[in-house]
């Protein structure tokens, strides 16, 4: 998953982001979702991380979500029931 994928459907992804990073303030998101660097700086500030740690954590989040999406696509392609 990329930043573009995420921001292209922010409303659908924000709940998952908030689950992983619970200290995010919903009110700040309209401004932060437009700039990944700014978002990562805010993530560092709100979660007591260095900027590099925040970038790594967010990159991990995107990677895990990509894997989950690929698994769902494979299951759907193979006709395997997917439970939420």
HTML snippet that shows the backbone in 3Dmol.js (N, CA, C, O; Angstrom):
<script src="https://3Dmol.org/build/3Dmol-min.js"></script>
<div id="view" style="width:600px;height:400px;position:relative"></div>
<script>
const pdb = `
ATOM      1  N   UNK A   1       0.844  -1.163   0.000  1.00  0.00           N
ATOM      2  CA  UNK A   1       0.000   0.000   0.000  1.00  0.00           C
ATOM      3  C   UNK A   1       0.892   1.230   0.000  1.00  0.00           C
ATOM      4  O   UNK A   1       1.968   1.238   0.599  1.00  0.00           O
ATOM      5  N   UNK A   2       0.438   2.238  -0.664  1.00  0.00           N
ATOM      6  CA  UNK A   2       1.199   3.476  -0.742  1.00  0.00           C
ATOM      7  C   UNK A   2       0.444   4.599  -0.039  1.00  0.00           C
ATOM      8  O   UNK A   2      -0.727   4.462   0.314  1.00  0.00           O
ATOM      9  N   UNK A   3       1.142   5.702   0.152  1.00  0.00           N
ATOM     10  CA  UNK A   3       0.524   6.899   0.723  1.00  0.00           C
ATOM     11  C   UNK A   3      -0.647   7.329  -0.153  1.00  0.00           C
ATOM     12  O   UNK A   3      -1.686   7.736   0.366  1.00  0.00           O
ATOM     13  N   UNK A   4      -0.496   7.244  -1.468  1.00  0.00           N
ATOM     14  CA  UNK A   4      -1.573   7.623  -2.397  1.00  0.00           C
ATOM     15  C   UNK A   4      -2.803   6.734  -2.226  1.00  0.00           C
ATOM     16  O   UNK A   4      -3.934   7.220  -2.245  1.00  0.00           O
ATOM     17  N   UNK A   5      -2.578   5.430  -2.057  1.00  0.00           N
ATOM     18  CA  UNK A   5      -3.703   4.517  -1.809  1.00  0.00           C
ATOM     19  C   UNK A   5      -4.447   4.935  -0.550  1.00  0.00           C
ATOM     20  O   UNK A   5      -5.676   4.988  -0.518  1.00  0.00           O
ATOM     21  N   UNK A   6      -3.685   5.226   0.463  1.00  0.00           N
ATOM     22  CA  UNK A   6      -4.251   5.583   1.761  1.00  0.00           C
ATOM     23  C   UNK A   6      -5.041   6.882   1.687  1.00  0.00           C
ATOM     24  O   UNK A   6      -6.180   6.947   2.149  1.00  0.00           O
ATOM     25  N   UNK A   7      -4.444   7.909   1.111  1.00  0.00           N
ATOM     26  CA  UNK A   7      -5.121   9.206   1.066  1.00  0.00           C
ATOM     27  C   UNK A   7      -6.244   9.233   0.041  1.00  0.00           C
ATOM     28  O   UNK A   7      -7.137  10.076   0.117  1.00  0.00           O
ATOM     29  N   UNK A   8      -6.201   8.314  -0.916  1.00  0.00           N
ATOM     30  CA  UNK A   8      -7.275   8.227  -1.899  1.00  0.00           C
ATOM     31  C   UNK A   8      -8.594   7.789  -1.286  1.00  0.00           C
ATOM     32  O   UNK A   8      -9.663   8.057  -1.835  1.00  0.00           O
ATOM     33  N   UNK A   9      -8.518   7.119  -0.154  1.00  0.00           N
ATOM     34  CA  UNK A   9      -9.724   6.678   0.552  1.00  0.00           C
ATOM     35  C   UNK A   9      -9.492   6.821   2.053  1.00  0.00           C
ATOM     36  O   UNK A   9      -9.631   5.862   2.812  1.00  0.00           O
ATOM     37  N   UNK A  10      -9.142   8.013   2.457  1.00  0.00           N
ATOM     38  CA  UNK A  10      -8.765   8.309   3.841  1.00  0.00           C
ATOM     39  C   UNK A  10      -9.833   7.872   4.832  1.00  0.00           C
ATOM     40  O   UNK A  10      -9.515   7.299   5.874  1.00  0.00           O
ATOM     41  N   UNK A  11     -11.090   8.138   4.518  1.00  0.00           N
ATOM     42  CA  UNK A  11     -12.170   7.795   5.438  1.00  0.00           C
ATOM     43  C   UNK A  11     -12.211   6.318   5.784  1.00  0.00           C
ATOM     44  O   UNK A  11     -12.462   5.945   6.930  1.00  0.00           O
ATOM     45  N   UNK A  12     -11.965   5.486   4.792  1.00  0.00           N
ATOM     46  CA  UNK A  12     -11.986   4.042   5.025  1.00  0.00           C
ATOM     47  C   UNK A  12     -10.768   3.578   5.812  1.00  0.00           C
ATOM     48  O   UNK A  12     -10.857   2.618   6.578  1.00  0.00           O
ATOM     49  N   UNK A  13      -9.632   4.245   5.633  1.00  0.00           N
ATOM     50  CA  UNK A  13      -8.394   3.803   6.271  1.00  0.00           C
ATOM     51  C   UNK A  13      -8.126   4.439   7.625  1.00  0.00           C
ATOM     52  O   UNK A  13      -7.347   3.904   8.413  1.00  0.00           O
ATOM     53  N   UNK A  14      -8.752   5.558   7.906  1.00  0.00           N
ATOM     54  CA  UNK A  14      -8.415   6.262   9.140  1.00  0.00           C
ATOM     55  C   UNK A  14      -8.671   5.426  10.389  1.00  0.00           C
ATOM     56  O   UNK A  14      -7.888   5.490  11.336  1.00  0.00           O
ATOM     57  N   UNK A  15      -9.732   4.657  10.412  1.00  0.00           N
ATOM     58  CA  UNK A  15     -10.018   3.819  11.593  1.00  0.00           C
ATOM     59  C   UNK A  15      -8.883   2.827  11.836  1.00  0.00           C
ATOM     60  O   UNK A  15      -8.511   2.584  12.984  1.00  0.00           O
ATOM     61  N   UNK A  16      -8.332   2.255  10.770  1.00  0.00           N
ATOM     62  CA  UNK A  16      -7.215   1.304  10.922  1.00  0.00           C
ATOM     63  C   UNK A  16      -5.954   2.019  11.378  1.00  0.00           C
ATOM     64  O   UNK A  16      -5.199   1.496  12.197  1.00  0.00           O
ATOM     65  N   UNK A  17      -5.730   3.208  10.851  1.00  0.00           N
ATOM     66  CA  UNK A  17      -4.569   3.995  11.275  1.00  0.00           C
ATOM     67  C   UNK A  17      -4.705   4.330  12.755  1.00  0.00           C
ATOM     68  O   UNK A  17      -3.750   4.212  13.523  1.00  0.00           O
ATOM     69  N   UNK A  18      -5.904   4.748  13.141  1.00  0.00           N
ATOM     70  CA  UNK A  18      -6.159   5.139  14.534  1.00  0.00           C
ATOM     71  C   UNK A  18      -6.015   3.941  15.481  1.00  0.00           C
ATOM     72  O   UNK A  18      -5.595   4.109  16.627  1.00  0.00           O
ATOM     73  N   UNK A  19      -6.356   2.743  15.016  1.00  0.00           N
ATOM     74  CA  UNK A  19      -6.170   1.544  15.829  1.00  0.00           C
ATOM     75  C   UNK A  19      -4.690   1.324  16.106  1.00  0.00           C
ATOM     76  O   UNK A  19      -4.307   0.979  17.223  1.00  0.00           O
ATOM     77  N   UNK A  20      -3.867   1.523  15.095  1.00  0.00           N
ATOM     78  CA  UNK A  20      -2.419   1.318  15.236  1.00  0.00           C
ATOM     79  C   UNK A  20      -1.752   2.474  15.978  1.00  0.00           C
ATOM     80  O   UNK A  20      -0.795   2.272  16.726  1.00  0.00           O
ATOM     81  N   UNK A  21      -2.266   3.690  15.765  1.00  0.00           N
ATOM     82  CA  UNK A  21      -1.689   4.896  16.367  1.00  0.00           C
ATOM     83  C   UNK A  21      -2.796   5.658  17.102  1.00  0.00           C
ATOM     84  O   UNK A  21      -3.327   6.636  16.577  1.00  0.00           O
ATOM     85  N   UNK A  22      -3.143   5.217  18.305  1.00  0.00           N
ATOM     86  CA  UNK A  22      -4.329   5.728  19.002  1.00  0.00           C
ATOM     87  C   UNK A  22      -4.256   7.186  19.458  1.00  0.00           C
ATOM     88  O   UNK A  22      -5.291   7.768  19.781  1.00  0.00           O
ATOM     89  N   UNK A  23      -3.101   7.778  19.494  1.00  0.00           N
ATOM     90  CA  UNK A  23      -3.005   9.157  19.986  1.00  0.00           C
ATOM     91  C   UNK A  23      -3.260  10.210  18.919  1.00  0.00           C
ATOM     92  O   UNK A  23      -3.124  11.404  19.184  1.00  0.00           O
ATOM     93  N   UNK A  24      -3.626   9.787  17.729  1.00  0.00           N
ATOM     94  CA  UNK A  24      -3.913  10.754  16.669  1.00  0.00           C
ATOM     95  C   UNK A  24      -5.197  11.500  16.982  1.00  0.00           C
ATOM     96  O   UNK A  24      -6.168  10.917  17.465  1.00  0.00           O
ATOM     97  N   UNK A  25      -5.191  12.779  16.706  1.00  0.00           N
ATOM     98  CA  UNK A  25      -6.366  13.626  16.918  1.00  0.00           C
ATOM     99  C   UNK A  25      -7.133  13.732  15.604  1.00  0.00           C
ATOM    100  O   UNK A  25      -6.595  14.189  14.596  1.00  0.00           O
ATOM    101  N   UNK A  26      -8.379  13.312  15.625  1.00  0.00           N
ATOM    102  CA  UNK A  26      -9.201  13.338  14.411  1.00  0.00           C
ATOM    103  C   UNK A  26      -9.230  14.726  13.770  1.00  0.00           C
ATOM    104  O   UNK A  26      -9.242  14.848  12.545  1.00  0.00           O
ATOM    105  N   UNK A  27      -9.242  15.758  14.592  1.00  0.00           N
ATOM    106  CA  UNK A  27      -9.328  17.127  14.086  1.00  0.00           C
ATOM    107  C   UNK A  27      -8.108  17.577  13.299  1.00  0.00           C
ATOM    108  O   UNK A  27      -8.207  18.480  12.469  1.00  0.00           O
ATOM    109  N   UNK A  28      -6.968  16.965  13.547  1.00  0.00           N
ATOM    110  CA  UNK A  28      -5.743  17.359  12.845  1.00  0.00           C
ATOM    111  C   UNK A  28      -5.615  16.674  11.486  1.00  0.00           C
ATOM    112  O   UNK A  28      -4.831  17.113  10.645  1.00  0.00           O
ATOM    113  N   UNK A  29      -6.362  15.623  11.268  1.00  0.00           N
ATOM    114  CA  UNK A  29      -6.169  14.811  10.077  1.00  0.00           C
ATOM    115  C   UNK A  29      -6.461  15.508   8.749  1.00  0.00           C
ATOM    116  O   UNK A  29      -5.744  15.256   7.781  1.00  0.00           O
ATOM    117  N   UNK A  30      -7.473  16.370   8.651  1.00  0.00           N
ATOM    118  CA  UNK A  30      -7.696  17.012   7.342  1.00  0.00           C
ATOM    119  C   UNK A  30      -6.462  17.766   6.827  1.00  0.00           C
ATOM    120  O   UNK A  30      -6.249  17.845   5.617  1.00  0.00           O
ATOM    121  N   UNK A  31      -5.672  18.304   7.711  1.00  0.00           N
ATOM    122  CA  UNK A  31      -4.484  19.054   7.310  1.00  0.00           C
ATOM    123  C   UNK A  31      -3.290  18.129   7.085  1.00  0.00           C
ATOM    124  O   UNK A  31      -2.476  18.363   6.192  1.00  0.00           O
ATOM    125  N   UNK A  32      -3.191  17.095   7.885  1.00  0.00           N
ATOM    126  CA  UNK A  32      -2.019  16.220   7.845  1.00  0.00           C
ATOM    127  C   UNK A  32      -2.066  15.198   6.723  1.00  0.00           C
ATOM    128  O   UNK A  32      -1.020  14.764   6.240  1.00  0.00           O
ATOM    129  N   UNK A  33      -3.252  14.812   6.306  1.00  0.00           N
ATOM    130  CA  UNK A  33      -3.354  13.764   5.285  1.00  0.00           C
ATOM    131  C   UNK A  33      -2.853  14.218   3.926  1.00  0.00           C
ATOM    132  O   UNK A  33      -2.666  13.394   3.030  1.00  0.00           O
ATOM    133  N   UNK A  34      -2.635  15.501   3.760  1.00  0.00           N
ATOM    134  CA  UNK A  34      -2.173  16.022   2.482  1.00  0.00           C
ATOM    135  C   UNK A  34      -0.651  16.001   2.339  1.00  0.00           C
ATOM    136  O   UNK A  34      -0.127  16.237   1.250  1.00  0.00           O
ATOM    137  N   UNK A  35       0.055  15.721   3.423  1.00  0.00           N
ATOM    138  CA  UNK A  35       1.517  15.786   3.390  1.00  0.00           C
ATOM    139  C   UNK A  35       2.088  14.688   4.280  1.00  0.00           C
ATOM    140  O   UNK A  35       1.988  14.758   5.505  1.00  0.00           O
ATOM    141  N   UNK A  36       2.677  13.690   3.669  1.00  0.00           N
ATOM    142  CA  UNK A  36       3.179  12.542   4.430  1.00  0.00           C
ATOM    143  C   UNK A  36       4.258  12.947   5.430  1.00  0.00           C
ATOM    144  O   UNK A  36       4.250  12.467   6.564  1.00  0.00           O
ATOM    145  N   UNK A  37       5.180  13.816   5.039  1.00  0.00           N
ATOM    146  CA  UNK A  37       6.231  14.247   5.968  1.00  0.00           C
ATOM    147  C   UNK A  37       5.632  14.908   7.202  1.00  0.00           C
ATOM    148  O   UNK A  37       6.062  14.656   8.328  1.00  0.00           O
ATOM    149  N   UNK A  38       4.646  15.745   6.979  1.00  0.00           N
ATOM    150  CA  UNK A  38       3.977  16.410   8.099  1.00  0.00           C
ATOM    151  C   UNK A  38       3.240  15.393   8.976  1.00  0.00           C
ATOM    152  O   UNK A  38       3.264  15.488  10.203  1.00  0.00           O
ATOM    153  N   UNK A  39       2.592  14.431   8.340  1.00  0.00           N
ATOM    154  CA  UNK A  39       1.891  13.387   9.078  1.00  0.00           C
ATOM    155  C   UNK A  39       2.864  12.601   9.944  1.00  0.00           C
ATOM    156  O   UNK A  39       2.587  12.347  11.116  1.00  0.00           O
ATOM    157  N   UNK A  40       3.999  12.216   9.377  1.00  0.00           N
ATOM    158  CA  UNK A  40       4.980  11.442  10.136  1.00  0.00           C
ATOM    159  C   UNK A  40       5.568  12.256  11.281  1.00  0.00           C
ATOM    160  O   UNK A  40       5.841  11.703  12.346  1.00  0.00           O
ATOM    161  N   UNK A  41       5.769  13.547  11.087  1.00  0.00           N
ATOM    162  CA  UNK A  41       6.258  14.407  12.172  1.00  0.00           C
ATOM    163  C   UNK A  41       5.220  14.470  13.295  1.00  0.00           C
ATOM    164  O   UNK A  41       5.568  14.407  14.474  1.00  0.00           O
ATOM    165  N   UNK A  42       3.951  14.595  12.923  1.00  0.00           N
ATOM    166  CA  UNK A  42       2.874  14.616  13.910  1.00  0.00           C
ATOM    167  C   UNK A  42       2.795  13.273  14.636  1.00  0.00           C
ATOM    168  O   UNK A  42       2.597  13.231  15.850  1.00  0.00           O
ATOM    169  N   UNK A  43       2.948  12.188  13.895  1.00  0.00           N
ATOM    170  CA  UNK A  43       2.946  10.851  14.479  1.00  0.00           C
ATOM    171  C   UNK A  43       4.055  10.722  15.520  1.00  0.00           C
ATOM    172  O   UNK A  43       3.829  10.188  16.606  1.00  0.00           O
ATOM    173  N   UNK A  44       5.241  11.205  15.194  1.00  0.00           N
ATOM    174  CA  UNK A  44       6.365  11.165  16.136  1.00  0.00           C
ATOM    175  C   UNK A  44       6.029  11.949  17.401  1.00  0.00           C
ATOM    176  O   UNK A  44       6.255  11.480  18.516  1.00  0.00           O
ATOM    177  N   UNK A  45       5.494  13.131  17.212  1.00  0.00           N
ATOM    178  CA  UNK A  45       5.178  13.999  18.344  1.00  0.00           C
ATOM    179  C   UNK A  45       4.109  13.392  19.252  1.00  0.00           C
ATOM    180  O   UNK A  45       4.230  13.457  20.475  1.00  0.00           O
ATOM    181  N   UNK A  46       3.087  12.816  18.677  1.00  0.00           N
ATOM    182  CA  UNK A  46       1.960  12.314  19.476  1.00  0.00           C
ATOM    183  C   UNK A  46       2.190  10.932  20.061  1.00  0.00           C
ATOM    184  O   UNK A  46       1.435  10.496  20.930  1.00  0.00           O
ATOM    185  N   UNK A  47       3.220  10.235  19.598  1.00  0.00           N
ATOM    186  CA  UNK A  47       3.461   8.872  20.078  1.00  0.00           C
ATOM    187  C   UNK A  47       4.842   8.696  20.688  1.00  0.00           C
ATOM    188  O   UNK A  47       5.330   7.574  20.828  1.00  0.00           O
ATOM    189  N   UNK A  48       5.461   9.799  21.045  1.00  0.00           N
ATOM    190  CA  UNK A  48       6.758   9.783  21.726  1.00  0.00           C
ATOM    191  C   UNK A  48       7.787   8.956  20.951  1.00  0.00           C
ATOM    192  O   UNK A  48       8.446   8.074  21.502  1.00  0.00           O
ATOM    193  N   UNK A  49       7.903   9.267  19.664  1.00  0.00           N
ATOM    194  CA  UNK A  49       8.848   8.593  18.785  1.00  0.00           C
ATOM    195  C   UNK A  49       9.786   9.626  18.167  1.00  0.00           C
ATOM    196  O   UNK A  49       9.455  10.808  18.083  1.00  0.00           O
ATOM    197  N   UNK A  50      10.943   9.171  17.743  1.00  0.00           N
ATOM    198  CA  UNK A  50      11.774  10.054  16.929  1.00  0.00           C
ATOM    199  C   UNK A  50      11.140  10.091  15.537  1.00  0.00           C
ATOM    200  O   UNK A  50      10.282   9.268  15.217  1.00  0.00           O
ATOM    201  N   UNK A  51      11.559  11.033  14.730  1.00  0.00           N
ATOM    202  CA  UNK A  51      11.018  11.114  13.379  1.00  0.00           C
ATOM    203  C   UNK A  51      11.337   9.837  12.599  1.00  0.00           C
ATOM    204  O   UNK A  51      10.487   9.326  11.869  1.00  0.00           O
ATOM    205  N   UNK A  52      12.533   9.332  12.749  1.00  0.00           N
ATOM    206  CA  UNK A  52      12.911   8.093  12.050  1.00  0.00           C
ATOM    207  C   UNK A  52      12.066   6.911  12.535  1.00  0.00           C
ATOM    208  O   UNK A  52      11.632   6.089  11.728  1.00  0.00           O
ATOM    209  N   UNK A  53      11.833   6.824  13.832  1.00  0.00           N
ATOM    210  CA  UNK A  53      10.983   5.750  14.366  1.00  0.00           C
ATOM    211  C   UNK A  53       9.566   5.861  13.819  1.00  0.00           C
ATOM    212  O   UNK A  53       8.955   4.856  13.456  1.00  0.00           O
ATOM    213  N   UNK A  54       9.047   7.081  13.763  1.00  0.00           N
ATOM    214  CA  UNK A  54       7.687   7.291  13.242  1.00  0.00           C
ATOM    215  C   UNK A  54       7.616   6.867  11.780  1.00  0.00           C
ATOM    216  O   UNK A  54       6.651   6.225  11.364  1.00  0.00           O
ATOM    217  N   UNK A  55       8.627   7.221  11.003  1.00  0.00           N
ATOM    218  CA  UNK A  55       8.652   6.819   9.589  1.00  0.00           C
ATOM    219  C   UNK A  55       8.686   5.299   9.457  1.00  0.00           C
ATOM    220  O   UNK A  55       7.969   4.731   8.633  1.00  0.00           O
ATOM    221  N   UNK A  56       9.507   4.646  10.256  1.00  0.00           N
ATOM    222  CA  UNK A  56       9.598   3.194  10.213  1.00  0.00           C
ATOM    223  C   UNK A  56       8.291   2.531  10.633  1.00  0.00           C
ATOM    224  O   UNK A  56       7.839   1.576  10.001  1.00  0.00           O
ATOM    225  N   UNK A  57       7.689   3.044  11.701  1.00  0.00           N
ATOM    226  CA  UNK A  57       6.424   2.487  12.179  1.00  0.00           C
ATOM    227  C   UNK A  57       5.329   2.657  11.130  1.00  0.00           C
ATOM    228  O   UNK A  57       4.537   1.743  10.903  1.00  0.00           O
ATOM    229  N   UNK A  58       5.285   3.819  10.496  1.00  0.00           N
ATOM    230  CA  UNK A  58       4.264   4.055   9.487  1.00  0.00           C
ATOM    231  C   UNK A  58       4.519   3.199   8.245  1.00  0.00           C
ATOM    232  O   UNK A  58       3.576   2.684   7.644  1.00  0.00           O
ATOM    233  N   UNK A  59       5.767   3.048   7.866  1.00  0.00           N
ATOM    234  CA  UNK A  59       6.118   2.190   6.728  1.00  0.00           C
ATOM    235  C   UNK A  59       5.726   0.747   7.033  1.00  0.00           C
ATOM    236  O   UNK A  59       5.233   0.044   6.151  1.00  0.00           O
ATOM    237  N   UNK A  60       5.938   0.298   8.267  1.00  0.00           N
ATOM    238  CA  UNK A  60       5.509  -1.044   8.687  1.00  0.00           C
ATOM    239  C   UNK A  60       3.991  -1.183   8.580  1.00  0.00           C
ATOM    240  O   UNK A  60       3.488  -2.204   8.112  1.00  0.00           O
ATOM    241  N   UNK A  61       3.269  -0.155   9.015  1.00  0.00           N
ATOM    242  CA  UNK A  61       1.813  -0.163   8.915  1.00  0.00           C
ATOM    243  C   UNK A  61       1.383  -0.342   7.461  1.00  0.00           C
ATOM    244  O   UNK A  61       0.533  -1.181   7.166  1.00  0.00           O
ATOM    245  N   UNK A  62       1.959   0.435   6.561  1.00  0.00           N
ATOM    246  CA  UNK A  62       1.603   0.340   5.147  1.00  0.00           C
ATOM    247  C   UNK A  62       1.913  -1.047   4.596  1.00  0.00           C
ATOM    248  O   UNK A  62       1.129  -1.600   3.825  1.00  0.00           O
ATOM    249  N   UNK A  63       3.049  -1.605   4.987  1.00  0.00           N
ATOM    250  CA  UNK A  63       3.448  -2.931   4.516  1.00  0.00           C
ATOM    251  C   UNK A  63       2.475  -4.006   4.998  1.00  0.00           C
ATOM    252  O   UNK A  63       2.042  -4.850   4.213  1.00  0.00           O
ATOM    253  N   UNK A  64       2.138  -3.978   6.266  1.00  0.00           N
ATOM    254  CA  UNK A  64       1.210  -4.972   6.826  1.00  0.00           C
ATOM    255  C   UNK A  64      -0.159  -4.859   6.160  1.00  0.00           C
ATOM    256  O   UNK A  64      -0.793  -5.868   5.854  1.00  0.00           O
ATOM    257  N   UNK A  65      -0.603  -3.642   5.941  1.00  0.00           N
ATOM    258  CA  UNK A  65      -1.898  -3.450   5.280  1.00  0.00           C
ATOM    259  C   UNK A  65      -1.849  -3.950   3.845  1.00  0.00           C
ATOM    260  O   UNK A  65      -2.843  -4.473   3.343  1.00  0.00           O
ATOM    261  N   UNK A  66      -0.717  -3.799   3.179  1.00  0.00           N
ATOM    262  CA  UNK A  66      -0.556  -4.322   1.818  1.00  0.00           C
ATOM    263  C   UNK A  66      -0.663  -5.841   1.818  1.00  0.00           C
ATOM    264  O   UNK A  66      -1.339  -6.426   0.972  1.00  0.00           O
ATOM    265  N   UNK A  67       0.004  -6.466   2.763  1.00  0.00           N
ATOM    266  CA  UNK A  67      -0.063  -7.925   2.866  1.00  0.00           C
ATOM    267  C   UNK A  67      -1.492  -8.398   3.128  1.00  0.00           C
ATOM    268  O   UNK A  67      -1.950  -9.372   2.531  1.00  0.00           O
ATOM    269  N   UNK A  68      -2.180  -7.711   4.011  1.00  0.00           N
ATOM    270  CA  UNK A  68      -3.564  -8.084   4.335  1.00  0.00           C
ATOM    271  C   UNK A  68      -4.454  -7.940   3.104  1.00  0.00           C
ATOM    272  O   UNK A  68      -5.307  -8.788   2.840  1.00  0.00           O
ATOM    273  N   UNK A  69      -4.248  -6.868   2.360  1.00  0.00           N
ATOM    274  CA  UNK A  69      -5.058  -6.654   1.157  1.00  0.00           C
ATOM    275  C   UNK A  69      -4.768  -7.734   0.107  1.00  0.00           C
ATOM    276  O   UNK A  69      -5.687  -8.238  -0.538  1.00  0.00           O
ATOM    277  N   UNK A  70      -3.505  -8.082  -0.058  1.00  0.00           N
ATOM    278  CA  UNK A  70      -3.135  -9.136  -1.006  1.00  0.00           C
ATOM    279  C   UNK A  70      -3.754 -10.475  -0.597  1.00  0.00           C
ATOM    280  O   UNK A  70      -4.244 -11.219  -1.446  1.00  0.00           O
ATOM    281  N   UNK A  71      -3.732 -10.774   0.688  1.00  0.00           N
ATOM    282  CA  UNK A  71      -4.324 -12.024   1.169  1.00  0.00           C
ATOM    283  C   UNK A  71      -5.827 -12.052   0.892  1.00  0.00           C
ATOM    284  O   UNK A  71      -6.369 -13.078   0.481  1.00  0.00           O
ATOM    285  N   UNK A  72      -6.487 -10.934   1.115  1.00  0.00           N
ATOM    286  CA  UNK A  72      -7.927 -10.847   0.841  1.00  0.00           C
ATOM    287  C   UNK A  72      -8.190 -11.046  -0.650  1.00  0.00           C
ATOM    288  O   UNK A  72      -9.125 -11.753  -1.026  1.00  0.00           O
ATOM    289  N   UNK A  73      -7.376 -10.429  -1.494  1.00  0.00           N
ATOM    290  CA  UNK A  73      -7.543 -10.568  -2.944  1.00  0.00           C
ATOM    291  C   UNK A  73      -7.355 -12.018  -3.377  1.00  0.00           C
ATOM    292  O   UNK A  73      -8.111 -12.526  -4.205  1.00  0.00           O
ATOM    293  N   UNK A  74      -6.345 -12.685  -2.815  1.00  0.00           N
ATOM    294  CA  UNK A  74      -6.104 -14.088  -3.151  1.00  0.00           C
ATOM    295  C   UNK A  74      -7.261 -14.973  -2.712  1.00  0.00           C
ATOM    296  O   UNK A  74      -7.683 -15.864  -3.450  1.00  0.00           O
ATOM    297  N   UNK A  75      -7.763 -14.731  -1.531  1.00  0.00           N
ATOM    298  CA  UNK A  75      -8.895 -15.517  -1.029  1.00  0.00           C
ATOM    299  C   UNK A  75     -10.118 -15.310  -1.902  1.00  0.00           C
ATOM    300  O   UNK A  75     -10.823 -16.261  -2.238  1.00  0.00           O
ATOM    301  N   UNK A  76     -10.362 -14.065  -2.265  1.00  0.00           N
ATOM    302  CA  UNK A  76     -11.520 -13.772  -3.113  1.00  0.00           C
ATOM    303  C   UNK A  76     -11.356 -14.432  -4.483  1.00  0.00           C
ATOM    304  O   UNK A  76     -12.310 -14.988  -5.027  1.00  0.00           O
ATOM    305  N   UNK A  77     -10.161 -14.367  -5.030  1.00  0.00           N
ATOM    306  CA  UNK A  77      -9.889 -14.970  -6.332  1.00  0.00           C
ATOM    307  C   UNK A  77     -10.099 -16.482  -6.298  1.00  0.00           C
ATOM    308  O   UNK A  77     -10.610 -17.073  -7.249  1.00  0.00           O
ATOM    309  N   UNK A  78      -9.700 -17.088  -5.196  1.00  0.00           N
ATOM    310  CA  UNK A  78      -9.800 -18.546  -5.066  1.00  0.00           C
ATOM    311  C   UNK A  78     -11.157 -18.992  -4.511  1.00  0.00           C
ATOM    312  O   UNK A  78     -11.380 -20.186  -4.309  1.00  0.00           O
ATOM    313  N   UNK A  79     -12.049 -18.052  -4.267  1.00  0.00           N
ATOM    314  CA  UNK A  79     -13.385 -18.394  -3.789  1.00  0.00           C
ATOM    315  C   UNK A  79     -13.437 -18.819  -2.342  1.00  0.00           C
ATOM    316  O   UNK A  79     -14.366 -19.512  -1.929  1.00  0.00           O
ATOM    317  N   UNK A  80     -12.451 -18.413  -1.566  1.00  0.00           N
ATOM    318  CA  UNK A  80     -12.405 -18.759  -0.145  1.00  0.00           C
ATOM    319  C   UNK A  80     -13.178 -17.697   0.625  1.00  0.00           C
ATOM    320  O   UNK A  80     -12.995 -16.500   0.405  1.00  0.00           O
ATOM    321  N   UNK A  81     -14.032 -18.140   1.517  1.00  0.00           N
ATOM    322  CA  UNK A  81     -14.828 -17.220   2.321  1.00  0.00           C
ATOM    323  C   UNK A  81     -13.912 -16.353   3.184  1.00  0.00           C
ATOM    324  O   UNK A  81     -12.976 -16.843   3.816  1.00  0.00           O
ATOM    325  N   UNK A  82     -14.207 -15.065   3.192  1.00  0.00           N
ATOM    326  CA  UNK A  82     -13.416 -14.110   3.968  1.00  0.00           C
ATOM    327  C   UNK A  82     -14.306 -13.556   5.069  1.00  0.00           C
ATOM    328  O   UNK A  82     -15.386 -13.026   4.806  1.00  0.00           O
ATOM    329  N   UNK A  83     -13.837 -13.685   6.304  1.00  0.00           N
ATOM    330  CA  UNK A  83     -14.604 -13.160   7.441  1.00  0.00           C
ATOM    331  C   UNK A  83     -13.935 -11.893   7.937  1.00  0.00           C
ATOM    332  O   UNK A  83     -12.709 -11.802   7.995  1.00  0.00           O
ATOM    333  N   UNK A  84     -14.746 -10.933   8.289  1.00  0.00           N
ATOM    334  CA  UNK A  84     -14.220  -9.663   8.798  1.00  0.00           C
ATOM    335  C   UNK A  84     -13.854  -9.760  10.245  1.00  0.00           C
ATOM    336  O   UNK A  84     -13.395  -8.780  10.833  1.00  0.00           O
TER     337      UNK A  84
END
`;
const viewer = $3Dmol.createViewer("view");
viewer.addModel(pdb, "pdb");
viewer.setStyle({}, {cartoon: {color: "spectrum"}});
viewer.zoomTo();
viewer.render();
</script>
